[in-house]
């Protein structure tokens, strides 16, 4: 399986609500918006990468919980950066 990252330069800035709507209407596609507002459609990971990702996440979660350090989130979790 070959995959490529597709970058789409928007004619206008996509709002948080529009990005969430696009994502919810297209669950098979992973949209990301970078710091300059460019939308990127990310290809899915392959089997080897997906396996390594879940193992790393499991090790991290176990360690964080054993040390009571806080929360761990999956790689597809969306966050809004607040710049100060």
KASUL-V104721 format. One record per residue. N is the residue number from 1. RES is the residue in one small letter. PHI is phi in whole degrees, -180 to 180 (* if undefined). PSI is psi in whole degrees, 0 to 359 (none if undefined). BURIAL is 1 if it has 9 or more other ideal C-beta (glycine too) atoms within 8 Angstrom, else 0. Layout:
{{N RES PHI PSI BURIAL} {N RES PHI PSI BURIAL}}
This chain:
{{1 x * 125 0} {2 x -103 148 0} {3 x -146 150 0} {4 x -134 149 0} {5 x -80 132 0} {6 x -108 128 0} {7 x -111 130 0} {8 x -119 116 0} {9 x -83 119 0} {10 x -75 149 1} {11 x -78 342 0} {12 x -146 166 0} {13 x -76 126 0} {14 x -79 128 1} {15 x -75 165 0} {16 x -58 318 0} {17 x -65 318 0} {18 x -66 320 0} {19 x -63 317 1} {20 x -65 321 1} {21 x -65 314 0} {22 x -59 317 1} {23 x -66 317 1} {24 x -70 330 0} {25 x -82 346 0} {26 x -133 67 0} {27 x -64 342 0} {28 x -83 352 0} {29 x -115 138 0} {30 x -105 107 0} {31 x -92 141 1} {32 x -135 150 0} {33 x -122 124 1} {34 x -87 183 0} {35 x -61 330 0} {36 x -94 10 0} {37 x 90 0 1} {38 x -72 131 1} {39 x -83 139 1} {40 x -128 135 1} {41 x -102 116 1} {42 x -96 133 0} {43 x -72 156 0} {44 x -69 157 0} {45 x -75 160 0} {46 x -85 180 0} {47 x -62 315 0} {48 x -66 313 0} {49 x -63 317 0} {50 x -62 321 1} {51 x -67 316 0} {52 x -64 320 0} {53 x -61 314 1} {54 x -70 323 0} {55 x -65 315 0} {56 x -62 319 0} {57 x -64 321 1} {58 x -66 316 0} {59 x -62 316 0} {60 x -63 313 1} {61 x -60 314 1} {62 x -60 318 0} {63 x -68 314 1} {64 x -61 316 1} {65 x -68 323 0} {66 x -68 334 0} {67 x -101 1 0} {68 x 52 53 0} {69 x -97 349 0} {70 x 136 217 0} {71 x -112 154 0} {72 x -125 138 0} {73 x -121 152 0} {74 x -73 164 0} {75 x -69 344 0} {76 x -98 6 0} {77 x -69 134 0} {78 x -93 137 0} {79 x -131 153 0} {80 x -109 121 0} {81 x -79 133 0} {82 x -109 114 0} {83 x -92 133 0} {84 x -116 none 0}}
